[in-house]
Amino acid sequence: MNIKNLALITFSLFSLLMHTSLSAQDLQTVSFDDYLKRFDYKERKNMKIDIPEMLDLYKQGKVQIVDIRFPEEFQAYSFSFIKNIPLNELPARLGELDSSKVIVTVCPHYDRAEIARTYLTLKGFQSKYLVDGVVGLAEYLRGDKARDFIQATQQ
């Protein structure tokens, strides 16, 4: 099997994984095969989060946002309220995550965030990925919206 085919199979598998309706408690006891078999539309909806909902939950202290881009990407542009744990470091850094919160994974668009979300879900975390990515977040948090968000998080 060549690298291109392996990459396609891996991406397809991760995309399918995004669509299961298991809670974090269920995932601790279910096999990977069962996880795939229990895919449904409810989880397809629940695995995603949009910017307004994520920011609202952040203001309430209910989510931890994790940017899974490489360090160089994070250094080029980042958000002060988002923790950087590169995707390739995630397995070794699970202890930095707050298991009492929903973990929202982000990357420029959403491809790596989907992979991270699947991994975290299989590890028992409640997780979602930001459908608009950090590119969309940068566009959204401009001007008054940026000011209002920062003021709300500092109260």
C-alpha positions in Angstrom: 0.0 0.0 0.0 1.5 3.3 -0.9 1.5 6.4 1.3 -1.2 8.2 -0.7 -3.6 5.3 -0.2 -2.8 5.0 3.4 -3.3 8.7 4.0 -6.7 8.5 2.2 -7.8 5.5 4.3 -6.6 7.3 7.5 -8.5 10.5 6.7 -11.6 8.6 5.7 -11.5 6.6 9.0 -11.1 9.8 11.1 -13.9 11.4 9.2 -16.1 8.4 10.0 -15.0 8.5 13.6 -16.3 12.0 14.0 -19.9 10.7 13.6 -20.6 8.5 16.7 -22.9 9.1 19.6 -21.0 8.0 22.6 -20.4 9.9 25.7 -17.0 10.0 27.4 -18.1 7.4 29.9 -19.2 5.0 27.1 -15.9 5.5 25.3 -13.9 4.2 28.2 -15.5 0.8 27.8 -16.2 0.4 24.1 -13.9 -1.0 21.5 -12.8 1.0 18.4 -14.9 -1.3 16.3 -18.0 -0.6 18.4 -17.3 3.1 18.3 -17.4 3.0 14.5 -20.6 0.9 14.5 -22.5 3.3 16.7 -22.2 6.3 14.4 -25.4 8.4 14.2 -26.7 11.8 13.2 -26.8 13.1 16.7 -23.1 12.7 17.2 -22.5 14.1 13.7 -24.1 17.3 15.0 -22.6 17.2 18.5 -19.0 16.8 17.4 -19.0 20.2 15.8 -19.1 23.7 17.4 -19.4 27.1 15.8 -17.7 30.3 16.9 -20.5 32.0 18.7 -21.4 28.9 20.8 -17.7 28.2 21.6 -17.1 31.8 22.7 -20.3 31.8 24.8 -19.2 28.5 26.5 -15.7 29.9 27.0 -17.1 32.9 28.8 -19.1 30.5 31.0 -15.9 28.5 31.8 -17.3 25.4 30.2 -14.7 24.8 27.5 -11.0 24.6 27.1 -9.8 25.5 23.6 -6.8 23.7 22.3 -5.0 24.9 19.1 -3.3 21.8 17.7 -1.2 23.6 15.1 2.6 23.3 15.0 4.5 25.7 17.3 5.7 27.8 14.3 2.1 28.3 13.1 1.0 29.2 16.6 3.9 31.8 16.9 2.9 33.4 13.6 -0.6 34.2 15.0 -2.5 33.0 18.0 -5.1 33.9 20.5 -4.3 34.6 24.2 -7.1 32.5 25.5 -6.2 29.4 23.5 -3.7 26.8 24.6 -1.3 25.3 22.0 -0.7 21.6 22.1 0.5 20.5 18.7 -1.3 17.4 17.3 1.9 15.3 17.4 2.4 16.2 21.1 -1.2 15.5 22.2 -0.7 11.9 23.4 2.1 13.0 25.8 0.2 16.1 27.0 -3.2 14.8 27.9 -2.6 15.7 31.5 -2.7 19.4 30.6 -6.4 19.1 29.6 -9.3 19.8 32.0 -11.5 16.7 31.8 -14.3 18.6 33.5 -14.7 20.8 30.5 -15.6 20.2 26.8 -12.3 20.3 24.9 -12.6 22.3 21.7 -9.9 21.6 19.1 -8.9 24.1 16.5 -6.6 24.5 13.6 -6.6 26.8 10.6 -9.7 25.1 9.0 -10.7 21.9 10.7 -8.9 18.8 9.3 -6.3 18.4 12.1 -8.9 19.5 14.7 -11.1 16.6 13.6 -8.2 14.2 14.1 -7.5 15.6 17.6 -11.2 15.5 18.5 -11.5 11.9 17.5 -8.4 11.0 19.5 -9.6 12.9 22.6 -13.1 11.3 22.3 -11.5 7.8 22.2 -9.5 8.8 25.3 -12.7 9.6 27.2 -12.8 13.4 26.8 -15.9 15.3 25.8 -14.7 17.1 22.7 -15.8 19.1 19.7 -14.0 20.7 16.8 -14.4 24.3 15.6 -15.9 24.1 12.2 -14.8 27.6 11.1 -11.2 27.1 12.3 -8.9 29.8 13.7 -9.0 31.5 10.3 -12.7 32.0 10.8 -12.2 32.9 14.4 -9.7 35.7 13.4 -12.3 37.0 10.9 -15.1 36.8 13.5 -13.2 38.5 16.4 -12.7 41.9 14.8 -13.4 45.4 16.1 -16.3 45.6 18.6 -16.7 41.8 18.8 -13.0 41.4 19.9 -13.4 44.2 22.5 -16.7 42.8 23.8 -15.3 39.3 24.1 -12.2 40.3 25.9 -14.1 42.5 28.3 -16.6 39.7 29.0 -13.8 37.3 29.9 -12.0 39.7 32.2 -15.1 40.3 34.4 
